[in-house]
Amino acid sequence: MDSRNKSALAGRRLAVLSALFGFELRRLLAGRAFWALLLILAPLAGYGYIEAVRLFGEASRTALQFPEMARGMTPLDGILVPTLGAFYLGTTLLFPFVAIRALGQDRESGAAKLALQWPLSPSTLVAVKLAAVGAAWAVSLLVPLSALVCWKLAGGHLAFAETANLFAGHALYALAVAGIAFFAAALAESAATAAIVTLAFTLGFWVLDFAAATGPEWLKTLGGISPTQVLKSFERGLFPAGQTVGLAALGLGLAALSALILPPGLANRQRWLRGAAGIVALLAVLAATSLVPRAVDLAEDRRNSFNPADEVALARMDQGLVITLHLNPEDSRAREFAGNVLAKLKRLVPGLGVRWAETGKAGVFGAAGDEGYGRIVYEYGEPRARRSVESRSNRPREILPLLHELAGVQVTPVDLPPYPGHPLVADARSAEIWFYGLLPILILLAAWLLARTGRLPKHFRNLQQGELR
């Protein structure tokens, strides 16, 4: 076949895939599940935004009088996370029904068997459907994006890097949910069963998060691969490289598994065996990616970082730093140390080791008369020349000099301008009109205009007739 014929064939295949994508997207937009999702998201995200503006305004009245308090007024925590938190609920509980519609109804009606008779591989068919589901989710982003427009019109501040990072986290989470929905739809015999399986997965992540918070160390490691835990990193302004790859691998991997078990000729036993083997392999990949500590701090207030000079020195501590905490993990001091110091050290110090000493069962304040309770011991160096120092502080300004002393270096912090904060007392009455009135009306109008069954595209009909064989 000469190059001209190859180019023509490639162009025709691209046209077919574009037509199939348009058909799948129109079918999703014609379904009631998508418009029900938008109708529920409008007041849900609106309530989250309006309450966030109210609480942010109340705190801002005091912060405007005291500049020191103003530094804690961040739109990421005060506005973005609460608004998109409501959107997260919609993605968890409602979006699976939209994603399942793309594949589950075809399996239930038998249309999937007909589609697989065309010269399209199951992986291509699933990829096009996944792209259509992603496009439908992107349309639903108009709801929280309208809240950000309201915030900007009210004079609010938004930092591009941390805002884009938060939306990227929610996009990856939606990809994971879509992958779970596709996998469940490929396994289950009906869309209703697939919906139950998908919700069992997503709600199971919440149970895993709760159990990991108070469970043993292995359970905490397992909880680190939960999509909700990864999303929390994005909400703190972090871009976790390893966990990002893991979340993308979860969504794309489950979608690939759905293509693997989709062919109708497979026996049920073979289908379940393939699915189980694929899940085991995915869990291994997720466990490996969760161990990658590399993360980029994109928060405007640099909450996840030390001073740049301190970070350079810590990154060079490659002789094995071990931290032993004589604290109960549930102690407030231990939690503060884990958030303010330990999480940052894990991203910076190569091969950091953390040990929790046995503190008994006398509660979070240690055993009675235990004078050693509350100590944090730092050990560093080669085994024969190991140096150690201990402290009871959980403040970085007191701990970092001890670590530099162990490493035998002197560090002069770089002068950085303090984060000014962005307090604002805004009026949310216009947002109430938009989210509780105008936006639902526009959604209903759009549903009335677009909720019609799409015709089979011309290129798709040609494909059915075998033009590409």
C-alpha positions in Angstrom: 0.0 0.0 0.0 1.5 3.3 -1.1 1.8 6.4 1.2 -1.2 8.1 -0.4 -3.5 5.2 0.3 -2.1 5.0 3.9 -2.8 8.7 4.4 -6.3 8.3 3.1 -7.0 5.3 5.3 -5.6 7.1 8.3 -7.7 10.2 7.6 -10.8 8.0 7.2 -10.1 6.3 10.5 -9.6 9.6 12.2 -12.9 10.8 10.8 -14.6 7.6 12.0 -13.2 8.1 15.5 -14.2 11.7 15.5 -17.7 10.8 14.5 -17.9 8.0 17.1 -16.7 10.4 19.8 -19.3 13.0 18.7 -22.0 10.3 18.8 -21.0 9.1 22.3 -20.9 12.6 23.6 -24.3 13.5 22.2 -25.7 10.3 23.7 -24.3 11.3 27.1 -25.7 14.8 26.8 -29.1 13.4 25.8 -29.3 11.3 29.0 -31.1 12.3 32.1 -28.2 11.3 34.4 -26.0 14.1 33.1 -28.6 16.8 33.5 -29.5 15.4 36.9 -25.9 15.7 37.9 -25.8 19.4 36.8 -29.1 20.2 38.5 -27.8 18.8 41.8 -24.3 20.3 41.4 -25.7 23.9 40.9 -27.2 24.3 44.4 -24.7 22.0 46.0 -21.6 23.9 44.8 -23.4 27.2 45.1 -24.1 26.5 48.8 -20.5 25.5 49.4 -19.3 28.7 47.7 -21.8 31.0 49.5 -21.0 29.6 52.9 -17.3 29.8 52.2 -17.7 33.5 51.2 -19.7 34.2 54.4 -17.2 32.5 56.7 -14.2 34.0 54.9 -15.8 37.5 55.2 -16.3 37.0 58.9 -12.7 36.1 59.5 -11.6 38.9 57.2 -13.2 41.6 59.3 -10.8 40.8 62.1 -7.8 40.1 59.8 -8.2 43.5 58.1 -7.5 45.1 61.5 -4.5 42.9 62.3 -1.9 42.2 59.5 -0.5 39.2 61.4 -3.9 37.5 61.1 -4.3 38.5 57.5 -1.4 36.1 56.5 -3.7 33.2 57.3 -6.4 34.3 54.9 -5.8 32.2 51.9 -8.4 31.8 49.1 -7.2 28.2 48.6 -8.4 27.2 52.0 -11.2 29.7 52.4 -12.9 29.6 48.9 -11.5 27.0 46.5 -11.4 23.9 48.7 -15.0 24.3 50.1 -16.4 25.1 46.7 -14.7 22.2 44.9 -15.4 20.0 48.0 -19.1 20.2 47.1 -18.2 19.4 43.5 -16.2 16.4 44.8 -19.3 14.9 46.4 -21.1 15.1 43.0 -18.1 13.4 41.3 -18.1 10.7 43.9 -21.9 9.9 44.2 -23.4 11.1 40.9 -20.8 11.1 38.2 -20.5 7.3 38.2 -24.0 7.0 36.8 -23.0 9.2 33.8 -19.9 7.1 33.2 -21.7 3.8 33.5 -24.2 5.0 30.9 -21.4 5.1 28.3 -20.6 1.4 28.5 -23.1 -0.3 30.8 -26.2 0.4 28.8 -24.5 -1.0 25.6 -23.7 -4.2 27.4 -27.2 -4.5 28.9 -28.9 -3.9 25.6 -26.5 -5.9 23.5 -25.3 -2.9 21.5 -21.7 -3.6 22.7 -21.7 -6.9 20.9 -22.8 -5.2 17.7 -20.2 -2.5 18.1 -17.4 -5.0 18.5 -18.4 -6.5 15.1 -17.0 -3.4 13.4 -13.3 -3.2 12.6 -12.6 -1.4 15.9 -10.7 -3.0 18.7 -12.3 -3.1 22.2 -9.5 -0.9 23.5 -10.3 1.7 20.8 -14.0 1.6 21.6 -13.4 2.0 25.3 -10.9 4.8 24.7 -13.4 6.8 22.7 -16.1 6.3 25.3 -13.7 7.3 28.0 -12.9 10.5 26.1 -16.6 11.3 25.7 -17.1 10.8 29.5 -14.2 13.1 30.1 -15.6 15.7 27.9 -19.0 15.5 29.7 -17.2 15.9 33.0 -15.4 19.0 31.6 -18.8 20.5 30.8 -19.9 20.0 34.4 -16.8 22.1 35.5 -18.8 25.1 34.3 -20.6 25.0 37.7 -17.6 25.5 40.0 -15.9 27.8 37.4 -18.9 30.1 37.6 -18.2 30.3 41.3 -14.7 31.5 40.7 -16.0 34.1 38.3 -18.3 35.3 41.0 -15.3 35.5 43.4 -13.2 37.5 40.9 -16.1 39.9 40.2 -16.4 40.4 43.9 -12.7 41.5 44.0 -11.3 38.2 45.3 -7.8 37.0 44.6 -6.9 33.7 42.9 -3.3 32.4 42.4 -3.1 30.6 39.0 -0.7 27.8 40.0 -2.5 26.6 43.1 -5.9 27.0 41.4 -4.9 25.0 38.3 -3.3 22.4 40.5 -6.5 21.9 42.5 -8.5 21.5 39.3 -5.9 19.0 38.0 -6.4 17.0 41.2 -10.1 16.9 40.7 -9.7 15.9 37.1 -7.5 13.0 38.1 -10.0 11.9 40.7 -12.8 12.0 38.1 -10.6 9.9 35.8 -10.2 7.3 38.6 -14.0 7.3 39.2 -14.6 6.8 35.5 -12.1 4.0 35.3 -13.9 2.2 38.2 -17.3 2.8 36.5 -16.0 1.3 33.2 -14.5 -1.7 35.0 -17.7 -2.4 36.9 -19.8 -2.0 33.8 -17.6 -4.5 31.9 -17.9 -7.0 34.7 -21.5 -6.6 35.7 -24.4 -7.9 33.6 -26.6 -4.8 34.2 -26.0 -1.1 34.6 -27.7 -1.2 38.1 -25.3 -3.8 39.3 -22.4 -1.8 37.9 -23.6 1.3 39.8 -23.7 -0.6 43.1 -20.2 -1.9 42.5 -18.9 1.5 41.6 -20.4 3.1 44.7 -19.0 0.3 46.8 -15.5 1.2 45.5 -15.8 5.0 46.0 -17.5 4.7 49.4 -14.9 2.1 50.4 -12.2 4.7 49.9 -13.9 6.8 52.7 -13.9 3.7 55.0 -10.2 3.1 54.1 -9.3 6.7 54.9 -11.0 6.5 58.3 -9.4 3.1 59.2 -6.0 4.3 58.1 -6.2 7.4 60.3 -6.1 5.3 63.5 -4.9 1.9 62.2 -1.5 0.2 62.1 1.4 1.4 59.9 0.6 -1.0 57.0 -3.0 0.3 56.9 -1.7 3.8 56.7 0.5 2.9 53.8 -2.5 1.3 52.1 -4.6 4.4 52.8 -2.0 6.5 51.1 -3.1 5.0 47.7 -6.7 6.0 48.2 -7.8 8.6 45.6 -9.4 10.8 48.3 -6.0 10.9 50.2 -4.2 11.9 46.9 -6.9 14.6 46.4 -6.1 16.0 49.8 -2.5 16.6 48.7 -3.8 18.8 45.9 -6.0 20.6 48.4 -2.9 21.5 50.4 -1.3 23.1 47.3 1.0 20.1 46.6 1.6 18.4 43.2 2.6 14.9 44.3 4.4 13.4 41.3 4.2 9.8 42.3 0.6 9.8 43.5 -0.4 11.7 40.4 1.0 8.9 38.2 -0.7 6.4 40.5 -4.1 8.1 40.2 -3.8 8.3 36.4 -2.7 4.7 36.3 -5.7 3.7 38.4 -8.2 5.3 36.0 -6.5 4.4 32.7 -5.6 0.9 34.0 -9.2 0.1 35.0 -10.4 1.4 31.7 -7.9 -0.8 29.9 -9.0 -3.8 32.0 -12.6 -3.1 31.0 -11.5 -3.4 27.3 -9.7 -6.7 28.2 -12.8 -8.3 29.7 -15.3 -6.7 27.3 -15.3 -9.2 24.4 -18.6 -11.1 24.6 -17.0 -14.5 23.8 -15.3 -14.7 27.2 -16.7 -17.0 29.8 -17.7 -15.5 33.1 -15.0 -17.3 35.0 -12.3 -16.1 32.5 -13.7 -12.6 32.7 -13.5 -12.5 36.6 -10.0 -14.1 36.6 -8.7 -11.4 34.2 -10.3 -8.7 36.3 -8.9 -10.0 39.6 -5.4 -10.4 38.1 -5.6 -6.8 36.7 -6.6 -5.4 40.1 -3.7 -7.1 41.8 -1.3 -5.7 39.3 -2.8 -2.2 39.7 -2.6 -2.3 43.5 1.1 -3.2 43.1 1.7 -0.2 40.8 -0.3 2.1 43.2 1.8 0.9 46.2 5.0 1.6 44.3 4.0 5.1 43.2 2.8 6.1 46.7 6.4 5.5 48.0 7.7 8.2 45.6 8.2 11.3 47.9 8.7 13.8 45.2 6.2 16.7 45.3 6.1 20.3 44.2 4.8 23.0 46.4 2.5 25.2 44.3 0.7 26.9 47.3 1.1 30.7 47.1 2.0 30.9 50.8 4.6 28.1 50.5 2.9 26.2 53.4 4.5 22.9 52.4 8.1 24.2 52.2 10.9 25.3 54.4 13.2 28.2 53.6 15.0 27.5 50.3 18.4 27.5 52.0 17.2 24.9 54.5 15.7 22.7 51.7 19.0 22.7 49.8 20.9 21.5 53.0 18.2 18.9 53.8 18.3 17.5 50.3 22.1 16.7 50.8 21.5 14.7 54.0 22.1 11.3 52.3 23.7 9.4 55.1 20.5 8.1 56.7 18.4 10.4 58.9 16.3 8.4 61.4 13.6 10.1 63.6 12.3 8.3 66.6 9.1 9.7 68.2 8.4 8.9 71.8 4.8 10.0 71.3 1.4 8.5 70.8 0.4 9.0 67.1 -2.9 10.4 68.3 -1.2 13.1 70.5 -1.9 16.6 69.2 1.9 17.3 69.4 2.5 14.3 67.2 -0.1 15.4 64.6 1.4 18.9 64.6 4.9 17.6 64.1 3.7 15.2 61.3 2.0 18.1 59.4 4.5 20.9 60.0 7.8 19.0 59.9 7.7 15.3 59.1 5.7 15.7 55.8 8.1 18.3 54.5 11.2 16.2 55.6 9.8 13.2 53.7 9.9 15.2 50.5 13.4 16.5 51.0 15.6 14.1 52.9 16.7 11.0 51.0 15.9 7.7 52.7 14.3 9.3 55.8 13.4 6.7 58.4 10.6 7.3 61.0 10.0 5.2 64.1 7.3 5.4 66.6 8.5 4.2 70.0 6.2 2.1 72.2 4.4 4.5 74.7 2.1 2.1 76.4 -1.7 2.3 76.7 -2.0 5.1 79.1 -3.6 7.5 76.6 -2.2 10.3 74.4 -0.2 11.9 77.2 2.0 8.8 77.9 2.3 6.6 80.9 2.2 8.2 84.3 5.7 9.1 85.5 7.2 8.5 82.0 9.7 11.3 81.8 10.8 10.2 78.4 7.4 10.7 76.8 7.4 13.6 74.3 11.0 13.2 73.2 11.9 13.2 69.5 15.3 11.7 68.8 17.2 12.5 65.6 20.0 10.2 64.5 22.3 10.8 61.5 25.5 9.5 60.0 27.3 6.3 59.1 26.7 3.4 61.6 30.2 3.7 63.1 30.0 7.5 63.5 26.3 8.0 64.2 25.4 11.2 65.9 22.1 11.9 67.7 20.3 14.8 69.3 16.9 15.0 70.9 14.3 17.7 71.4 10.7 18.0 72.6 9.8 20.8 70.1 7.6 20.4 67.1 8.5 23.8 65.6 10.6 24.0 62.4 12.6 27.0 63.6 13.9 25.0 66.5 14.3 21.6 64.8 16.1 22.7 61.6 19.2 24.1 63.4 19.5 20.7 65.2 19.4 18.9 61.8 22.0 21.2 60.3 24.2 20.6 63.3 23.9 16.9 62.9 24.9 17.3 59.2 27.8 19.6 60.1 26.7 22.5 58.0 25.8 26.1 58.6 22.8 27.5 56.9 21.8 31.2 56.4 18.1 31.4 55.6 17.1 33.4 52.5 15.1 36.5 53.2 11.6 36.0 51.7 8.8 38.5 51.8 6.0 37.3 54.2 2.8 36.1 52.7 0.4 39.0 52.9 -2.8 37.1 52.8 -5.9 38.2 50.9 -8.8 39.0 53.3 -12.0 40.2 51.7 -15.5 40.9 52.9 -17.6 40.1 49.8 -21.4 40.1 49.2 -22.7 36.7 48.0 -26.3 37.8 47.2 -25.7 37.8 43.5 -24.2 34.3 43.7 -27.4 33.2 45.5 -29.5 34.4 42.5 -27.1 32.7 40.1 -26.8 29.3 41.8 -30.3 29.0 43.1 -32.2 30.6 40.3 -30.6 31.5 37.0 -28.2 28.5 36.6 -30.8 25.8 37.2 -33.1 27.5 34.7 -30.2 27.6 32.1 -29.5 23.9 32.8 -33.1 22.9 32.3 -33.2 25.0 29.1 -30.1 23.3 27.8 -31.4 19.9 28.7 -34.6 20.6 26.7 -32.6 21.7 23.7 -30.0 18.9 23.7 -31.7 15.9 25.3 -32.6 14.2 22.0 -31.4 10.9 20.7 -28.6 11.4 18.3 -28.6 9.8 14.9 -25.9 7.4 13.9 -23.2 9.5 12.3 -22.5 9.1 8.6 -18.9 7.9 9.1 -20.2 5.4 11.6 -22.8 4.1 9.1 -20.0 3.8 6.5 -17.9 1.9 9.1 -20.8 -0.5 9.7 -21.1 -1.1 5.9 -17.4 -2.1 5.9 -15.7 0.7 4.0 -12.6 0.4 6.1 -12.1 -3.3 5.7 
